Amino acid sequence: MEWKQDFTPIADHLWLSAIVALIPILYFFWALAVKRMKGHIAGVTTLLIALVVSVIAYKMPAGMAVMSMTQGAVYGLLPIGWIIITSVFLYKLTVKSGQFDIIRSSVLSITEDRRLQALLIAFSFGAFLEGAAGFGAPVAISAALLVGLGFNPLYAAGICLIANTAPVAFGAIGIPITAMEGPTGIPAMEISKMVGRQLPFLSVFIPFYLVLIMAGWKKAVEVLPAIIVSGVSFAITQYATSNFLGPELPDILSALVSLFALAIFLKYWKPKSTYRFSTESEVAASVQANRASHTSGEVFKAWSPFLVLTAFISLWGIPQVKAALTGHYEGTNGLLKLVNEIGSHLTFAPEVPGLHNKIISASGQPIAAVYKLELLGAAGTAILLAAVVTKFIIKMSWKDWGRTFVETLDELKFPIMTIASVVGFAYVTNASGMSTTLGMALAKTDVLFPFFSPFLGWLGVFITGSDTSSNLLFANLQKVTATSIGMDPVLALAANSSGGVVGKMISPQSIAVACAAVGLAGKESDLFRFTIKHSIFLIILIGILIFLQSNVLSWMIPS
């Protein structure tokens, strides 16, 4: 049995249908921001409401709605949940072995100032991980590092989520940008150029905004030279790479330039006063006093797990290697051909029963639905291999290594349930047509569409948890709407991606990932309340920028 999507199921009226489509989203906002439900309860109940709306209002067959939920839940487990499990596991290995005490000390050797530590780890190091791996790895690893340094878990998670906005559009080797070329026919390089003329403004602002949130206006101004070095070096590199090299490398190169520029700058400049949290000044002083006892070899060994992690994640991100790991390599390299043989046996894409090619889109095309299981190619597997190498570096027994892994699984059972349920919700929303209804409603804003264009991307990332998914979902709608009102379609596509970056910090998936990484399972509502106001503020700023670029600053659009 086939079923055709209907985007205006309520009395054939777009706005009435959009109001109904908003019900699960509004419920989720209420559940976290007002009711303060635990994340897994909010996720599961939101999923149930989405199922009811899809079946009753959108007339989607119940079996298809349930199977689309299972497709999303499986994707929530692999690759997203797998990344969280392995990231937290690697961090716990360094803590249990005592290596993290040395890591903490080495960071303090660069700076004891918490504001500057946030710039180094949440902003620069997090951006590097976003560029290399994407998904939940940047927030999970960066937030865990900050907690280990003594940051409040809620602030560590919130700061990392906000810092992650600058690199998201070019994350995972530029996939969010390149994904739009197929459905729109517009070259990825053109979209990359336009995004590279939007996000650098955000990249300059975010470091200052992070410190402002942490310490207030006066304390932010006190470290303004360091903030300028961090943000401007990142932004200039981001613009140059996105406009002259393409979408694959802006994050990795910008992050490295920013990280080294700030580290070198801090060798010659120090703030007037060292900012510490009121609850941890004695701890910081104690660590500082013991720092001299660690040799350079000990520091290198302590950082080795994360250096190995960086190497594996970078390797996994190389397109040819990624193709081999998933069994899709067609080159002649002997080693990659061997990896391809192994990867092909560890990559599965079984059809979703009762769903594959059963949903007919508005264009009349059947929509494929498969369970995408890339066991070797998943970023989480790269992190697990880093954890295996770490076991030998820190000389931990297999028994302790295995016990730590089991402890990690037990700690993350509720966060993983949250992730599976909210990704299931995203898939139901997309398959039923609810997300498209909301996109069509926003597209009706006519002359104000340039302002609301990034809100489409913001909404898409909130629903799907992915800038790539949001771009695939709304790219063609953006192009068609922009063309109809005389807006440059390249600007609209870039706006979708740029708007999406600030939706990441309130996405249910991202919230669950961040809470899992810092041990705040069940506190998702607190983190959501922390990030929502910043997300709304930043999306309004991006909307204003896109409106200006469409009407006043059109010279910024690549010809």
N, C-alpha and C positions, 0 to 999 in steps of 0.2 A: 504493500500500500504506500502510495506517495502522498505527500502533503505540501502544498504551496504556501510560502510565507505571505502573510497579509499584514502590512505595516499600519493600516488604519482599520483595525477590527471593530472599534467602537463607533457604531453608526456611520461608518465610512468617514469619520472626522479625525483629522490629524491631531488637533490639540487635545481632544478628549482622550484619544488613544495614548498620547504622550503622558497625560496625567496618570492614567492607569499604569503605564510602563514605569513611572516614577515610584510607584508604591513600594516595591522591594528596596529601592535605594533610600527613600525617605525613612523607611522602617530601620534600615541598618544605621543611618545617621542617628536616629532616635535611640536605638538600642545601645549604642556606644556612648554618644555624647550626653544623652539625658538619663537614660535608665542605668548606664554603666554596667551593662551585662559583661560577663566573661566572654572572651573572644570566641571560644568554640560554641558557646550557646548562641551568641549573636549570629555567628556564621551559619550554623545549622538551621536556625529559625528563619533567617533571611532566605536561605536556599529553599526551604519549604514554601515560603510565601511566593517566591519566584516560580516554583513549580505550579502552584495553584493559579497564579495569574496567567502563566503560559497556556495552561489547559483550559481554564474557564473563559478568560477574556480573549486570548489569541487563538483559541480553538486548535491548539497543537495536540495531536494524539498523545495520551498520557504515557504510552510506552516510549515514544520518541523523546518526550521530555525527560523521562527517567534515564534513558540511555545517554542523552546528551550530558546529564548530570554525571554519570559514571565516566564519560570521556574526560570531563573536566577534573574529576576527582583523581583519576589516574595521572593526569598531567600535573596535578598538584603534588602528587607523591614523587613522580619522576618527570622532570628533573628538579623541580623547585624544592620539595621536601628533602630530597637526597642532598642537595647543596647545604641546607641548614644543618642536617644531621652531621655531615662530615666536617663542616666548618666549626661547629661547636666542639666536636670531638677533637679536632686538631688543637684548638685553643685549650681544652681541658688537659691534653697531654703535656703542654708546656707548663701549665699550672701545677699539675701533680708531680712533675719531675723537678720543680723548683726553678726551671729556666725562665719563667716569666718574671721572677724577681730581678733577674739580671736584665731582661728586656726593659723593665720599668726603670731600672737604674740608668740604662744607656740612653733612654729618651730624656731622662732628667739631665744627662750630661750635655744634651743639646739645649734644652730649656726646662726649667722647673715650672714655668708659667703655664697654667692650664689653658689659657686662651690660645697660646701658640701651639701647644700640644694638639688642640682641636684642629687647628689649621693644617698641621703636618699630617695627622692621621685621618681625621674625618673627611677633610677636603681633598688633600693631595693624594694620600695613599688610597683612600676610598675611590677616587676618580680613576686611579690606575686599575684597580680591581674591576671597576665598572667597564672600562675599556677592554679589558682582557676577557672577562667572564660574563658580566651582567647578572641577570636574575637576582638572587638574594645575596650572593657572595659579598659584595662590597659592604652592605650594611651589617651583615652578620659578623664579618671578621673585624671591621673597623670598630663597631660598637663593643665587641668583646674585648678588644685591645684597650679601649678607653676605660671600660669598667675595671679591667685589670690594673690600670694606672691609678685608679681611685676615683673615677667619675661616678656620680650618681647614676644608677642604671637607666632611669627614665630620661635624664638629660643626655646620657650617652646615646641612647637609641634615637631620641628626637633630633639631636644635633647631626647625627649621621644620616638620618632620613632627609633633613633639610640640605645638608652638604651634597647629597647625592643628586640634587636637581641639576647642577651644572653639567655633569657628564652624560646624563641618561640618553639624550638624543643620539649620541654617537657610541652608545654602549655596545658591548659584545662585538667588537670589530666592525662597527658601523651598520649592523643588521637593520636597526629601525629605519635608516635612510634608504638603504638598498632595497628593502622590502617594498617600497612604494613605486619603484620603477615599473615592475611587472603590471600591476592593475591599472596604472595611469598612462604608461608610455612616455613619461617625462624622465629624462636621464637622471640617475642618482647624483651625478656630479653637480647638476644645476640645483637640485634640492639641497645638497651638501653646502654649496656656496651660500644659499639663502639662509639656511639655519646658522651658518657661520657668521652671518651678519645680524643675528638676533641674540643668540646665546652668550656671546662674549660680554654683552652688557650685563647679563645676569651673573656671569662668572666673576666679573669685577665686583659686583654688589654682594654676592653670597658670603665671602669671607668676613666682610664687615658686619653683615646681618647676623652671622653665627655668633660673633663675639658680642654684638649688641644684645642678643638673646641671653647669652651666658652671663654677662657681667655689667650690662648697662652702658649708657652713652659715654660717661667720663672714662670708664675703663677701656672702652672700645677705642676712643680717640687716643688714649695713652699708647696703644700699640699700632697706631695707624700706619707708621712706616712699614712694619712687617705685613700688615693686611694688604697694603698697596703692592708690595713685592709679590706676595702670594697670588692675589687676584689678577693683577695686571700681567704678570708673566704667564699665567694660565690662559688669560683671555687672548693675548697677542698670539700665542702659539696655537690656540684653538681656531682663531680666525685664519691664520696663515695655512695651517694644515688642511682645514676644511675647504678652503678656496683654491689651493694649489696642488694638494696631494689627493684629496678625496675623503670619503666618510670613514675609512677604515682606521686611521691612526690618530685623529684629533685627541681622543681621551688619553691614550697611552703617552703620547709625546707631551701633551699639555701637563699631565700629572707629573711626569718625571722632571720637566723643566721647572714647574712650580715647587716641587719637593726639594730639589737641589738648590734652587735659587734662594728659598727661604732658609734652608739649613746653612748655606754659606753666609747669607746675610746675618744670621744669628751668631756667627762667630765674631762679628765685628760690632754688633749693635745689641744692646739689652734694654728692656723697658725700665722706667724709673723705679717701679716696684714690681715685685713678683706676685702675681695673682694666684691664690689658692682658695679652694673651697673651705668654708669656716670649719668643717668637720674633720678635715684631714691634714692640717698643717703640720702636726706632730709626726704623722706617718711619713709625709714627704721629707721632713727634715731628717728622720731616721734613715730613710733610704739614701738620701743625699750624703749622709755621713759615711755610709758603707760603700759608696760607689767606687772609691779608690781601690778597693780590694779586688775588683774584677779586671782581669787582663783583657787585652784586645781579642785574644783567642777565645776566652770565655764568652765575651760579648758576641763574637761571630757565631759561636756554637749555639748560643741562646736564640739568636735571630735566624739560624739555619732553617728551622721548620717553615718560617714564612718566606725565606728566600727560595726554598725548594717549592713551596706552594706557588710563588710567583712564576717560577720556571715552568712548572707543570701547567698552570692556567694559561700562560702565554703560549706554550706549545699547543695546547688544546684549541686555542683560538686561531691558529694559522689555518687559512681556508683549505689548503691541500691536506694538512694533517686531519682537520675536522672531517673532510670528505673520506679519508681512509678509515678513521675511527668509526664512521657510520656505514662503511661498506659501499661508498659511492665514488671512490677514487678511480680515475680513468687515465692516469699518467703512466710513466715508464719507470719511475724510481723503484728499485728493488725492495728497499726496506718498507716504503709506503705500500707497495703491493702486498707484502706480507701482513702488515697491519690491516690492510683492507680486507684480506681474507679472514682474519680473526674478527674484525669489526662487523663483517657481513653476517657472521654467525651469532653476533651479540646485539643485532639490531632487528627489532620486530615492529611491524606495523599492521597488526590484525584489524580487520574491519570491525566497526562497532555494530553489533547485531541490531537489525531493525532500524538503523539510522543512516548507514553509509549509502549515499546517493538516493536517499528516500525523501530528503527535503529539497524542494524546488525553489530556487531563488526567484526574485522578482523578474530577473532577466530570462527566466525559463531554464536555467542551467541547474543540474543536480549538484548538491554540495557533498563533497567527500567527507567521510568521518572515520578516522582510524585512531587506534590507541598507539601513540608514538612512543616507542620504548627503545631508546638508544642507550644501552647499558654501558658500553665502552666509551661512547662519545659524550656522555653527560659530564658537565663540569664537576659534579659531585664526585665522580670517579677519579678525576684528576686530583681533587683534594684528598680523597681516600689514599691514593698512591703516595701523596706527600706525607700523609700520616704514617704509612708503612715505612717510608724512608726515615721519618722522624723517630720511629721506634728504635732504629739502629743508632741514630745520632745521639739520642739521650740514654741509650743502653737500658731500655725498659724491657722487662720480660713479656713474652706473648700473653702470659696469664693476666698480668696487670693491664696490658694493652687491651685485651679482650674485655676485661672487667670494666674498664673505662668506657668502652664502646657501648656495652650493655647499659651502664649508668646513663649515658647520653641518650640512648633510645627511650629509657624510662622517663627521663626529665622532659623529653620533647613530645610525649604522646598527645597531649592536649593541643600544643601549637600545630602539630602535623594535622590533627583533626580539623583545626581552624582553617589551615591552608587548603586542605582537600575540599572543605565545604564551600569556601569562598571562590575557589576556581571552578567548582561545580556550578555555583551560582552564575559566574561569568559566562560559562558555556551555555547554560539554559537561556540566559538573557540574549545571547547572540543567536542561538539556533531558533528561538521563537520569533525573533524580529524586534524585540523590545528595544534593544540598543539602537537599531536603525531608525525606529520611530522617533526616538529622542534626538538623533542626529538630524533627521528631516525637519523636526520642529525648530531646532536651532538654525537650520539653514534658511528658514523663512524670515529671518530678521532683516533681509533686504540691504539697505544702505549701511546698516550697522553690522552687517555680517563680518567685515574685517575685524571688528572688535570682538565679536562672538566666535570667530573662527577658531582661535586657540582653545576656547571653552569646549569645543568638540573633542579635541585631543585630551584635554583635562578629564572630561567625562569618560572617554574611552579607556584611559589608563586607570581611572578609579575602578571601572567595572572589570577590566581584564587583568590589571596589575602589570601590564607590559606596554611600553611605547611602540614596540613592533606590532603587537596585536591591534592597538588603537589605530596605528597608521594603516594597517591592512583593512581595518573595519571601516574607516571613514575617508580614506584617501580619494576614492573615486567621487564620493559625495562632495568633498571639498572642491575637487577639480570642476565638476559640473556646475555647482553653485557659483563658484568664483567666475567662471566663464560667462554665466548668465547675467551677472550684475556688473561685468566689466572689470573685475579684480584679476590681477595676474595669478594664474593657477599655481605657479611656482611658489608665490608668497603664501597662498592658502595651504599648500602641502607642508611648507616649512612651519607655518603657524600651528598645524596639527601636531607636529613633532615637538615644537618648542613649548606649546601649551601642555602637552602630555607630561613633560618633565616635572612639573609642579603638582601633577595629580598623583605621582608616585608616592609621595609622603603620606597620603591619606588612603591609598589603596589598601583594602583589607588584607591582601597578600603581604604587602610590605610591612604593615603594622604587625601581623602575626610573626613574620620573619624576625623583625627587630626585637620584639618581646621575647621570642624564643632564645635569641642570641645572648640576651643580657639577664636571663632568668626572671622575666616578668610575666610568665605564662599566667593568664587570667586577668592581667592588668591592661589588656588591649584598649579598654575604654579610656584609661588615663592618657595613654600615648596618643590616641586619636584626638582627644580634647586638646592636647599640647600642639599637635601639628595642623589641625584644621584651619585655625585662624591665619597661620602663616601661608598655607596653601592658597586660601582665598585672596589674601593680600597680593601674593606673587602672580596669580593668574590674572588679576585685574591690571597689574603693571604690564604684563605681557600683552594683554588685550589692547591696552593703550598704545604700546609700541607698534603692534601690527597695524592698528588703525592709522597711525602716523605714517608708517611705511607705505601704506596703500594710498594715502591721500596727500601727504606733504613731503615725505622722504622717499618718494618713488625712485629717486636716483640710486638708492641702495639695492634695488632689485637687479640681479644680474641680467644682462641683455641676452 
